[in-house]
Amino acid sequence: MLDRPNLSRENPTGPRGRRPPPGLLPVKWAAKWPPDDSDLPGAPPAPGGGGGGGGFADDGNFKRGRFSPASIVVGLLLALGAAGAIWFGVKQESQRMTVDAIAKEKKNIFVLPKNDQLPLWRTWAASNAEPSLQQEALMQLAWAGDPEGITLATKTLSLPDHRVKGVAAQVLAYYGSPKADSAKPALLEALKAADESDRPQIVWSLIELKEPAAFKDAMDQYRKGFLSKVERLGGGMAFDPEKLAGLVSLEELAKLATDESPSVRQLVATVLSRNAESKWTSALISLVKDKDVEVAREAANGLGRIGDETARAPLLEALSNADKDSRQRFLEALRDGIGGEGLVLALESVKTDPEETTWFQTKQIMEMLRELADPRSADPLVKWIEAKKPPLHWQGEAGTRLAEVGDIRGARYIGERMLADPLKLYKLEKFWEADEGGHLSRTDLPRVVGARMLADLATVHADKSAELKAAAEAPIILWLKDRPQPHANGLRFLATIRSEKILKDMRDWAFPTDPLPKEGQQPPFPAAFETAQSALRYVGRMKDEPSYPRLLDQFNRKKDPKMDITQDGLQGAGLAMMGMALRAVAYGASQGLAEWGDPRAVEPLTKLIEDEMWHEEARQAACEALAWCADDKAMIEVAKKAKEFASQKEPRKQLIGACYASSLALRPVPSAAGELVPLLVADVDPGVRMAIARAIGIGGFDEAVQGQLFEKLKDVEVRNAAALALILGGTSDTAARTVAMYADFDKAALDDLKDHYYRAFGYWSDEDFKRGNLYRYVANAEAITRVKVAEAPQEWARQRLQAQFDNLKYDNGPHSETRVVLRYRLYQAAKSGDGGQKKGAIETLKFMKEKGVLMALRHEQGETGALAKRAFHELMNPKATVAEDLSALAPATKAGGAGVQ
């Protein structure tokens, strides 16, 4: 692995003894390492004697005796020299650093600010006293982008230790061309003395630096299978066939299409496919018929790209004739090689008989299109629908695929599908007409998903409401009214397009005339109030002015101020049904006001929040709404209230403080951080501390606050709250330093921090995207992986943040981002944002494992294309890690009536 020193023992070189580390060198040596010869300790004298030497007399007459007096003196000197050498070697051996000492040295550097780290890493990178530290130093300099790392890595190539040379080569490959082009001569020279432990890395570095002289060695390493095992800095396969092929012309490479090595033929097929032109058609047709399926499937990509009838016919023939397993591999090759366009092309190969085969093969491709989400699949998918006129089920699925990539043309196809009754569209005897929800005649899942996609389309295309109304407004209304309860997805779509046709019904659903449940009333819970919770939110999104006072009225429906409808208060008091109905309308009204974002709501929301007799979930929703309704001046008052309540001793007061802190997390007030840090103390409830820490972190802070947070790491009671704030709100350097400090703490402390970090991300709002918070979270998680605690890379931040991105499938509340919406916005930012936005968006897309979008972005010009190519390669060749089991931390599965997503 490349995130730790190269510990290969294959063909080790160099003395076993180690010079002392830079920190232990005499001052005059530390100033320049390695020292000049004149600065070294006195060496043993050279052997004396002349002429015949050894055991012969000066005149060559051996009969005078075995040893002459002079030779005895020389022998004594040699013996003394050997003893001195042994003593010096033993002394060096005794000065070797222990494993613990090495780990401590790394930790002592990791906890320093970046500018203070660099000189120390440079010192270690220039020293071969401890190979593991030298390798670590070279890697850290590369990750820091330090130009001196190139010079130091280049010099390291002249050392005899193959382990260190291998890492130096990987480091130079990381810097890439043109930054590290100056290292080419040193790499070529090192290649002459390389062995099997470092030759692949050196060769790959030369490939990255576009050195044609390395092609012969590169092909030799490729044929032997060594080149494809080279890892990049940080882990994951480095090998990219296009870069290897870039050392020679395509014409020269094409001559290897009949090479006896399957790996070489696969290379040719891959590169010709990526540079698909009609002149390579005959070569690719030959390769698609190769006896090695790996070769054939790579050639299939090229034929699909060329796209004319001559190229398509053999591709479709290969797909049609493939068995189930081979077909899957062909489809994966088309997906990874061409993208969505290749998968849509593969629809032409679907067998038309028997019917169940048609269903399963079409479903297989549609699911792959969903997982890939390649924006480039939109045009060919529309052409397929219009040309083939598929059954309504597949038309709806294709429309959903279009919506998933943000293409508004999907709305019409989904709208038509919304009119179909499942009982009429599907037949129970056709067992294959099933999905994850069961047989499609007994579930309405396609329309539920279709409505969700329409809502997402309405969010990303806010300026095209008229087009969306024409495509799907009427079908959605019919669907909602045909259900026992209107579905939240349909309500969200109609509210987002401001449908006048549904407004009266929306009011009726939001403000039912049904009386509240009576005290002591038994289940079931009244459906009208379940529906009202969703409808209240969406009538707020519609900003229906006559509904505004009625939204506020929901907070006054609890007529007895002393009635306790907190979660504890509902236990065994006969108030369960009434209390939950009141909770539902207050919760829904709060969400409606959050959608509306009107400052008039600040005072009534504040009153609800501070009423200790109301249900906690309703008050929490009110705190979230406060963030969207308050202006900057009001939010400063919120910060004061958070401090006021959190500093009190009573649990209920502290709960209010935590609630206000969650408002600050949604709408940060940077100036509030200084007021909140003093609340991170032991006598504040741990849950409240974490809420405050999250508000500090998301809001950001200055150096003074950062210093206070680092100081609080010394207090075991509040350490993790301070650390969470630093990880969320600090720079990448700050986040990495914070985690590095846990090398000195108990393991349980780090485990606890991991869980709090995971839970810190409740959901992401559109403001998190606009402010660039997501980019910071991703950058900090990546920086943390490069820190080692007890010599172990800290992969947990990456894994846990990625898991939270996976929780974006559904809408999570007012202003929340779904995966479809966020993916679309990141795609647009990567194409048209400034330099920082492009980089942040592409790194976030890689973090989210969005292959399709990165494939599309690879073809953009300039910086966007270059960044996307690198990100896509790293995504497709990830570092091998052991996945954490986060099931205990995962959110509960959504279920139930109008709120189902």
Secondary structure as the mmCIF struct_conf table of DSSP 4:
data_model
#
loop_
_struct_conf.conf_type_id
_struct_conf.id
_struct_conf.beg_label_comp_id
_struct_conf.beg_label_asym_id
_struct_conf.beg_label_seq_id
_struct_conf.end_label_comp_id
_struct_conf.end_label_asym_id
_struct_conf.end_label_seq_id
TURN_TY1_P TURN_TY1_P1 LEU A 2 ASP A 3
BEND BEND1 ARG A 4 ARG A 4
BEND BEND2 GLU A 10 ASN A 11
BEND BEND3 GLY A 14 GLY A 14
BEND BEND4 ARG A 16 GLY A 17
HELX_LH_PP_P HELX_LH_PP_P1 ARG A 19 PRO A 21
HELX_RH_3T_P HELX_RH_3T_P1 PRO A 22 LEU A 24
BEND BEND5 LEU A 25 LEU A 25
HELX_RH_AL_P HELX_RH_AL_P1 VAL A 27 ALA A 30
TURN_TY1_P TURN_TY1_P2 ALA A 31 ALA A 31
BEND BEND6 LYS A 32 PRO A 34
HELX_LH_PP_P HELX_LH_PP_P2 PRO A 35 ASP A 36
HELX_RH_3T_P HELX_RH_3T_P2 ASP A 37 ASP A 39
BEND BEND7 LEU A 40 LEU A 40
HELX_LH_PP_P HELX_LH_PP_P3 PRO A 41 PRO A 47
TURN_TY1_P TURN_TY1_P3 GLY A 51 GLY A 52
TURN_TY1_P TURN_TY1_P4 GLY A 54 GLY A 55
BEND BEND8 PHE A 56 PHE A 56
TURN_TY1_P TURN_TY1_P5 ASP A 58 ASP A 59
BEND BEND9 GLY A 60 GLY A 60
HELX_RH_3T_P HELX_RH_3T_P3 PHE A 62 ARG A 64
BEND BEND10 ARG A 66 ARG A 66
HELX_RH_AL_P HELX_RH_AL_P2 PRO A 69 SER A 94
TURN_TY1_P TURN_TY1_P6 GLN A 95 GLN A 95
BEND BEND11 ARG A 96 ARG A 96
HELX_LH_PP_P HELX_LH_PP_P4 MET A 97 THR A 98
HELX_RH_AL_P HELX_RH_AL_P3 VAL A 99 PHE A 110
TURN_TY1_P TURN_TY1_P7 VAL A 111 VAL A 111
BEND BEND12 LEU A 112 LEU A 112
HELX_RH_AL_P HELX_RH_AL_P4 LYS A 114 ALA A 125
TURN_TY1_P TURN_TY1_P8 ALA A 126 ALA A 126
BEND BEND13 ALA A 129 GLU A 130
HELX_RH_AL_P HELX_RH_AL_P5 PRO A 131 TRP A 143
TURN_TY1_P TURN_TY1_P9 ALA A 144 GLY A 145
TURN_TY1_P TURN_TY1_P10 PRO A 147 PRO A 147
HELX_RH_AL_P HELX_RH_AL_P6 GLU A 148 THR A 156
TURN_TY1_P TURN_TY1_P11 LEU A 157 SER A 158
BEND BEND14 LEU A 159 PRO A 160
HELX_RH_AL_P HELX_RH_AL_P7 HIS A 162 TYR A 175
TURN_TY1_P TURN_TY1_P12 SER A 177 ALA A 180
HELX_RH_3T_P HELX_RH_3T_P4 ASP A 181 ALA A 183
HELX_RH_AL_P HELX_RH_AL_P8 LYS A 184 LYS A 192
TURN_TY1_P TURN_TY1_P13 ALA A 193 ALA A 193
TURN_TY1_P TURN_TY1_P14 GLU A 196 ASP A 198
HELX_RH_AL_P HELX_RH_AL_P9 ARG A 199 GLU A 208
TURN_TY1_P TURN_TY1_P15 LEU A 209 LYS A 210
HELX_RH_3T_P HELX_RH_3T_P5 PRO A 212 ALA A 214
HELX_RH_AL_P HELX_RH_AL_P10 PHE A 215 ARG A 223
TURN_TY1_P TURN_TY1_P16 LYS A 224 GLY A 225
HELX_RH_3T_P HELX_RH_3T_P6 LEU A 227 LYS A 229
HELX_LH_PP_P HELX_LH_PP_P5 VAL A 230 VAL A 230
STRN STRN1 GLU A 231 GLU A 231
HELX_LH_PP_P HELX_LH_PP_P6 ARG A 232 ARG A 232
TURN_TY1_P TURN_TY1_P17 LEU A 233 GLY A 234
BEND BEND15 GLY A 235 GLY A 236
STRN STRN2 MET A 237 MET A 237
HELX_RH_AL_P HELX_RH_AL_P11 PRO A 241 ALA A 245
TURN_TY1_P TURN_TY1_P18 GLY A 246 LEU A 247
BEND BEND16 VAL A 248 VAL A 248
HELX_RH_AL_P HELX_RH_AL_P12 LEU A 250 ALA A 254
HELX_RH_3T_P HELX_RH_3T_P7 LYS A 255 THR A 258
BEND BEND17 GLU A 260 GLU A 260
HELX_RH_AL_P HELX_RH_AL_P13 PRO A 262 ARG A 274
TURN_TY1_P TURN_TY1_P19 ASN A 275 ASN A 275
HELX_RH_3T_P HELX_RH_3T_P8 SER A 278 TRP A 280
HELX_RH_AL_P HELX_RH_AL_P14 THR A 281 VAL A 288
TURN_TY1_P TURN_TY1_P20 LYS A 289 LYS A 289
BEND BEND18 LYS A 291 ASP A 292
HELX_RH_AL_P HELX_RH_AL_P15 VAL A 293 ILE A 306
BEND BEND19 ASP A 308 ASP A 308
HELX_RH_AL_P HELX_RH_AL_P16 GLU A 309 ASN A 321
HELX_RH_AL_P HELX_RH_AL_P17 LYS A 324 GLY A 337
TURN_TY1_P TURN_TY1_P21 ILE A 338 ILE A 338
HELX_RH_AL_P HELX_RH_AL_P18 GLY A 340 ALA A 346
HELX_RH_3T_P HELX_RH_3T_P9 LEU A 347 SER A 349
BEND BEND20 ASP A 353 PRO A 354
HELX_RH_AL_P HELX_RH_AL_P19 GLU A 355 LEU A 372
HELX_RH_3T_P HELX_RH_3T_P10 PRO A 375 SER A 377
HELX_RH_AL_P HELX_RH_AL_P20 ALA A 378 LYS A 388
HELX_RH_AL_P HELX_RH_AL_P21 LEU A 392 GLU A 404
TURN_TY1_P TURN_TY1_P22 VAL A 405 GLY A 406
TURN_TY1_P TURN_TY1_P23 ILE A 408 ARG A 409
HELX_RH_AL_P HELX_RH_AL_P22 GLY A 410 MET A 418
TURN_TY1_P TURN_TY1_P24 LEU A 419 LEU A 419
HELX_RH_AL_P HELX_RH_AL_P23 PRO A 422 LEU A 425
TURN_TY1_P TURN_TY1_P25 LEU A 428 GLU A 429
TURN_TY1_P TURN_TY1_P26 PHE A 431 TRP A 432
STRN STRN3 ALA A 434 ASP A 435
TURN_TY1_P TURN_TY1_P27 GLU A 436 GLY A 437
STRN STRN4 GLY A 438 HIS A 439
TURN_TY1_P TURN_TY1_P28 LEU A 440 SER A 441
BEND BEND21 ARG A 442 ARG A 442
HELX_RH_AL_P HELX_RH_AL_P24 LEU A 445 VAL A 460
TURN_TY1_P TURN_TY1_P29 HIS A 461 HIS A 461
HELX_RH_3T_P HELX_RH_3T_P11 ALA A 462 LYS A 464
HELX_RH_AL_P HELX_RH_AL_P25 SER A 465 LEU A 468
HELX_RH_PI_P HELX_RH_PI_P1 LYS A 469 GLU A 473
HELX_RH_AL_P HELX_RH_AL_P26 ALA A 474 ASP A 482
BEND BEND22 ARG A 483 GLN A 485
HELX_RH_AL_P HELX_RH_AL_P27 ALA A 488 THR A 496
TURN_TY1_P TURN_TY1_P30 ILE A 497 ARG A 498
BEND BEND23 GLU A 500 GLU A 500
TURN_TY1_P TURN_TY1_P31 LYS A 501 ILE A 502
HELX_RH_AL_P HELX_RH_AL_P28 LEU A 503 ALA A 510
BEND BEND24 PHE A 511 PHE A 511
BEND BEND25 ASP A 514 ASP A 514
HELX_LH_PP_P HELX_LH_PP_P7 PRO A 515 LYS A 518
TURN_TY1_P TURN_TY1_P32 GLU A 519 GLY A 520
HELX_LH_PP_P HELX_LH_PP_P8 GLN A 521 GLN A 522
BEND BEND26 PRO A 523 PRO A 524
HELX_LH_PP_P HELX_LH_PP_P9 PHE A 525 PRO A 526
HELX_RH_AL_P HELX_RH_AL_P29 ALA A 527 ARG A 541
TURN_TY1_P TURN_TY1_P33 MET A 542 LYS A 543
HELX_RH_3T_P HELX_RH_3T_P12 GLU A 545 SER A 547
HELX_RH_AL_P HELX_RH_AL_P30 TYR A 548 ASP A 553
HELX_RH_3T_P HELX_RH_3T_P13 GLN A 554 ASN A 556
TURN_TY1_P TURN_TY1_P34 PRO A 561 LYS A 562
BEND BEND27 THR A 566 THR A 566
TURN_TY1_P TURN_TY1_P35 GLN A 567 LEU A 570
BEND BEND28 GLN A 571 GLY A 574
HELX_RH_AL_P HELX_RH_AL_P31 ALA A 576 TRP A 596
TURN_TY1_P TURN_TY1_P36 GLY A 597 GLY A 597
HELX_RH_3T_P HELX_RH_3T_P14 PRO A 599 ALA A 601
HELX_RH_AL_P HELX_RH_AL_P32 VAL A 602 ILE A 609
TURN_TY1_P TURN_TY1_P37 GLU A 610 GLU A 610
TURN_TY1_P TURN_TY1_P38 GLU A 612 MET A 613
BEND BEND29 TRP A 614 TRP A 614
HELX_RH_AL_P HELX_RH_AL_P33 GLU A 616 CYS A 629
HELX_RH_AL_P HELX_RH_AL_P34 ASP A 632 ALA A 646
TURN_TY1_P TURN_TY1_P39 SER A 647 SER A 647
BEND BEND30 GLN A 648 GLU A 650
HELX_RH_AL_P HELX_RH_AL_P35 PRO A 651 LEU A 666
BEND BEND31 ARG A 667 ARG A 667
HELX_RH_3T_P HELX_RH_3T_P15 PRO A 670 ALA A 672
HELX_RH_AL_P HELX_RH_AL_P36 ALA A 673 LEU A 676
HELX_RH_3T_P HELX_RH_3T_P16 VAL A 677 LEU A 679
BEND BEND32 VAL A 681 VAL A 681
TURN_TY1_P TURN_TY1_P40 ALA A 682 ASP A 683
BEND BEND33 VAL A 684 VAL A 684
HELX_RH_AL_P HELX_RH_AL_P37 PRO A 686 GLY A 699
HELX_RH_AL_P HELX_RH_AL_P38 GLU A 703 LYS A 712
TURN_TY1_P TURN_TY1_P41 LEU A 713 LYS A 714
TURN_TY1_P TURN_TY1_P42 VAL A 716 VAL A 718
HELX_RH_AL_P HELX_RH_AL_P39 ARG A 719 GLY A 729
BEND BEND34 GLY A 730 GLY A 730
HELX_RH_AL_P HELX_RH_AL_P40 SER A 732 ALA A 740
HELX_RH_3T_P HELX_RH_3T_P17 MET A 741 ASP A 744
BEND BEND35 PHE A 745 PHE A 745
HELX_RH_AL_P HELX_RH_AL_P41 LYS A 747 ARG A 759
TURN_TY1_P TURN_TY1_P43 ALA A 760 ALA A 760
BEND BEND36 GLY A 762 GLY A 762
STRN STRN5 SER A 765 SER A 765
HELX_RH_AL_P HELX_RH_AL_P42 ASP A 766 ARG A 771
TURN_TY1_P TURN_TY1_P44 GLY A 772 GLY A 772
HELX_RH_AL_P HELX_RH_AL_P43 ASN A 773 THR A 785
TURN_TY1_P TURN_TY1_P45 ARG A 786 ARG A 786
STRN STRN6 LYS A 788 VAL A 789
TURN_TY1_P TURN_TY1_P46 ALA A 790 GLU A 791
STRN STRN7 ALA A 792 PRO A 793
TURN_TY1_P TURN_TY1_P47 GLU A 795 GLU A 795
HELX_RH_AL_P HELX_RH_AL_P44 TRP A 796 PHE A 805
TURN_TY1_P TURN_TY1_P48 ASP A 806 ASN A 807
BEND BEND37 LYS A 809 TYR A 810
BEND BEND38 GLY A 813 GLY A 813
TURN_TY1_P TURN_TY1_P49 PRO A 814 HIS A 815
STRN STRN8 SER A 816 SER A 816
HELX_LH_PP_P HELX_LH_PP_P10 GLU A 817 THR A 818
HELX_RH_AL_P HELX_RH_AL_P45 ARG A 819 SER A 832
BEND BEND39 GLY A 833 GLY A 833
HELX_RH_AL_P HELX_RH_AL_P46 GLY A 835 PHE A 847
TURN_TY1_P TURN_TY1_P50 MET A 848 LYS A 849
HELX_RH_AL_P HELX_RH_AL_P47 LYS A 851 LEU A 857
TURN_TY1_P TURN_TY1_P51 ARG A 858 HIS A 859
BEND BEND40 GLU A 860 GLN A 861
HELX_RH_AL_P HELX_RH_AL_P48 GLY A 862 MET A 876
BEND BEND41 ASN A 877 ASN A 877
HELX_LH_PP_P HELX_LH_PP_P11 PRO A 878 ALA A 880
HELX_LH_PP_P HELX_LH_PP_P12 VAL A 882 GLU A 884
HELX_RH_3T_P HELX_RH_3T_P18 SER A 887 LEU A 889
BEND BEND42 ALA A 890 ALA A 890
HELX_LH_PP_P HELX_LH_PP_P13 PRO A 891 LYS A 894
BEND BEND43 GLY A 896 GLY A 896
HELX_RH_3T_P HELX_RH_3T_P19 GLY A 897 GLY A 899
#
